[in-house]
Amino acid sequence: MTIDLSAALHDLVDGHRPGGPPPVDVPRVRSRARRRRAVHVGAVGAVGVGTAGAVAFGAMYVTGTRDARIVLPADPSTAPSDTATLDSPVILPSDPSAAPGECGSNISPLLGTPDPTLGMRASAWSDPSAQSGERSVPQPRPLGAFASSTVYLDVVSSLPEDGAGPPSTELSSTQDTLAMVEQSYSDRLAERDAGEAVKQSVLDDLARAVESLRTSVEQKLAAGEETAPPTALARVRVLVTHDDRVVATATLPREGQSDADAAWDRTPSGLLRETVILDLVTCTVDGVGGELLPTGTYGALVVRDGEPLTGLTGPWTIVVPPQVAVSGLPGDFPTDVVPMPPGRLLSVSGDAATGWEVQISVEGFDRLNAAAALLTDVDGAEEEALDPLGATVIVPGWSVHVVPASADGQMTLFYRVTPD
């Protein structure tokens, strides 16, 4: 898939600019996750850092008064000095009776020699520095820290039975894109028929794209280009672990995802690459779960889904940075409509009459996406632009332009907030 075609597709199907997240049912997932994180960050900011609510990440115990399968963080005074700290107590799932790979299970029985044909890396949607067009299967390594509550991971396989095969061509990419846009068009029509608000302009754009792509495919076939074999789907599961216990999961294809969506992005090398959307929230045991993962470093493994699970590979590592709200902004700064990811204030200048310039440090490769997601979730917000170099969002009363940068070894965000 070429960069321009990929960018145009995502812009068309889901209203995002290049660098935005993948399409098809993602906005609902991201919106729920954003709201959970916004509430969580607000609560942390209210109590401050170092309060009695901070508990140790490494030391845990099984309670006797609650379900014996629920693990709680222990008293911080019992924790080793080198353990990370949680920003608030969070219940982590534990289920000794669960089969390995299920929520709360212990994955030790699955551990062994990693499968070199199956790998994973952060997608460019979550790490803009990630390289596209894999030439080899990415092997376990640290993936880094992520500021938003959703991480996009690319699962890569070299096995033909997973769908790896001939390299992509202009024809196969166009055919994959056509299937994707046709599915999106069908989904939007179904939403409209179900009474949801779907703009006619969106339907018109999709219809024109379908017609254009069909014409392009016909022309390529008429010119003698050969159709590539269909891309199969790698049924995979990502397991997020703490102390070999599964505390969060994601599967591919995800619930409600079409085959066209799951298989649309072939790689030029002939490997199979598919994007897994991982919410950094606890999985559920007996109705308990759905909380943001607390601050710390987690293992991330990928396995072929099935009976039994096979090919377990990893761990990669994912860091959930401290969830401390930015403090120190002037009292008249519009924090109610200009929310910011967790971070630390570096500088601020300006006033309510002329606007503000703010720089914060934010730990996370995806800090721009995290910032844009929070802004677009404000009631009445309208996204004007989003690409890897910056985002512009209009919120009630203000125009907000955000740019990612780095300073003195820190990952930063620069905000320009001007009266609208």
Buried (B, 14 or more C-beta within 10 A) or exposed (E): BBEEBBBBBBBBBBBBBBBBBBBBBBBEBBEBBBEBBBEBBEBBBEEEBEEEBBBBBBBBEEEEEEBEBBBBBBEBEEBEEEEBBBBBEBBBBBBEEBEBBBBBBBBEEBBEEBBEBBBBBBBBBBBBEBEBBBEEBBBBEEBBBBBBBBBBBBBBBBBEEBBBBEEBBEBBBBBBBBBBBBBBBBBBBEEBEEEEEBEEEBBEBBBEBBEEBBEBBEEBEEEEBEEBEBBBBBBBBBBBBBEBBBBBBBBBBBEEBBBBBBBBBBBBBBBBBBBBBBBBBBBBBEEBBEBBBBBBEBBBBBBBBEEEBEBBBBBBBBBBBBBBBBEEBEEEBBBEBBBBBBBBBBEBEBEBEEBBBBBBBBBBBBBBBBBBBBBBBBEEBEBEEBBBEBBBBBBEBBBBBBBBEEEEEBBBBBBBBEEE
